[in-house]
Amino acid sequence: MKRTNLRITPGSGNIFLDLGFPPHEAAVMMLRCELAEALRQWMEREDLTQAQAAQRLGIAQPRISEIARNRGRNSRSTTSWASARKPVCRLR
C-alpha cells in the first residue's frame, strides 16, 4: 500500500466559506441551512406535518417544503418566515 501525504486544514465552521464563497454569501447560505434544520427538528419534535407547520407559521405548505429541503426561490423569502409573530423554536 502506497503511503500518501495528506494535508488537513481545519474548517472555519462554515462549509460555504471554506469552499470559497464570498463571506456575505457564505453567511446567508449557512443561515438557510440552519433555518432548514431548525424547522425539520421542530416539526419532528412537535410531530407536525408540513401542512400543520405551515398553519402554525401562517405560510403555505409548499413554502414549508421548500424551506425544509433548503430549496428557496430566493434567500429573502426563505428567511421571511422567521419573522412570524409566534416564536416556535430557538436556533441556539
C-alpha positions in Angstrom: 0.0 0.0 0.0 1.5 3.3 -1.1 1.6 6.0 1.6 0.5 9.5 0.5 0.9 12.7 2.4 -2.4 14.3 3.3 -2.7 17.9 4.1 -5.5 18.5 6.6 -6.8 22.1 7.0 -9.1 22.9 9.9 -12.5 24.2 8.8 -13.9 27.6 9.7 -17.2 26.4 10.9 -18.9 27.5 7.7 -18.5 25.0 4.9 -19.6 27.5 2.3 -16.8 29.9 3.3 -14.4 27.0 3.2 -15.5 26.2 -0.3 -14.6 29.7 -1.4 -17.9 31.6 -1.5 -17.7 35.3 -0.6 -18.3 35.8 3.2 -21.7 37.5 2.8 -23.0 34.7 0.5 -21.5 32.0 2.8 -23.2 33.6 5.8 -26.6 33.6 4.0 -26.2 30.0 2.8 -25.2 28.8 6.3 -28.2 30.6 7.8 -30.5 29.0 5.3 -29.2 25.6 6.3 -29.6 26.3 10.0 -33.1 27.5 9.4 -34.0 24.4 7.4 -32.5 22.2 10.1 -34.3 24.1 12.9 -37.6 23.7 11.0 -37.1 20.0 10.5 -36.2 19.5 14.1 -39.2 21.5 15.4 -41.6 19.6 13.1 -40.2 16.3 14.3 -40.3 17.3 18.0 -43.9 18.5 17.7 -44.8 15.6 15.4 -46.1 18.0 12.8 -46.9 17.5 9.2 -45.8 20.2 6.7 -49.5 21.4 6.5 -49.7 21.7 10.3 -46.4 23.6 10.5 -47.5 25.9 7.7 -50.7 26.6 9.5 -48.9 27.4 12.8 -46.4 29.7 11.0 -49.0 31.3 8.8 -47.4 30.4 5.4 -48.3 28.0 2.6 -47.4 24.3 2.8 -45.3 24.3 -0.4 -43.1 27.0 1.3 -42.5 24.8 4.3 -41.4 22.1 1.8 -39.0 24.5 0.1 -37.5 25.6 3.4 -37.2 22.1 4.8 -35.4 20.9 1.7 -33.4 24.2 1.5 -34.8 24.9 -1.9 -35.9 28.5 -1.9 -36.8 30.8 -4.7 -34.6 33.4 -3.1 -32.9 34.0 0.2 -35.1 36.9 1.1 -38.3 34.9 1.1 -36.6 31.9 2.7 -35.8 33.9 5.9 -39.1 35.8 5.9 -40.9 33.0 7.7 -38.5 33.5 10.6 -40.3 36.8 11.5 -43.6 35.1 12.3 -45.4 36.7 15.2 -45.4 33.5 17.2 -41.9 32.2 18.0 -42.0 28.4 17.6 -38.4 27.3 18.1 -35.0 28.6 19.1 -32.0 28.2 16.9 -29.5 28.2 19.7 
